[in-house]
């Protein structure tokens, strides 16, 4: 049986796996599913239409499943889905999506630090790290393994790619493609996230290939979309990392941030080894 503190209010309709722990003064509503090994620390509120994976930890005053802050929401059934081994620190809020059957998602093994807000229809990838007070607007996304510095924010519909590193206090108003670092207000791109790539297993050759693609995209002399199309047609997208970059850029709706804080070819010794 789940371990439920006597001060917690847990609906009899909620589905809790046998080894779930619900701490003092938590509230769990009817339409909730909580995976095995998950711990609700204290004062955690899980509203209707929330599903969590296994081995998650939710600290004090986390609120999951609040209605979206969106004029278009009309009371439809929508969900919050939390993956496995996710840690949500104090005061994190994750809102339901707008649209019948739509979801707001936090991927496996992600860490959301104190005060993070994930807005409606946002998607946080696997193993992402969002530092204190990060804000994700509606329909925004953060890719697998990305790191968002404290108090940074993402405009609605804007995407941050896999393994990106975003500086604290940054204002992200255009897409940041995979494997890059960005900073500023609004944020500009200023280099490859070579440390993140190394940690993710990219060797020097793979990092060099990614850097070469960005050279052609940002400094090749063609308009950005034409450069994406030319590289896609060249067959270079057969490389998985390059393919991910070209796909990300080709699907951009808000446009891609500029690489203005350092030439892609300048100082290669410090860009890679």
Buried (B, 14 or more C-beta within 10 A) or exposed (E): EBEBBEEBEBBEEBBBBEBBBBBBBBBBBEBBBBBBBBBBBBBBBBBBBBBBBBBBBBBBBBBBBBBBEBEEBEEBEBBBBBBBBBBBBBBBBBBBBBBEEBBBBBBBBBBBBBBBBBBBBBBBBBBBBBBBBBBBBBBBBBBBBBBBBBBBBBBBBBBBBBBBBBBBBBEBBBBBBBBBBBBBEEBBBBBBBBEBBBEBEBEEEBBBBBBBBBBBBBEBEBEBBEBBBBBBEEEBBEBEBBBBBBBBBEEBEBEBBBBEBBEBEEEEEEBBE
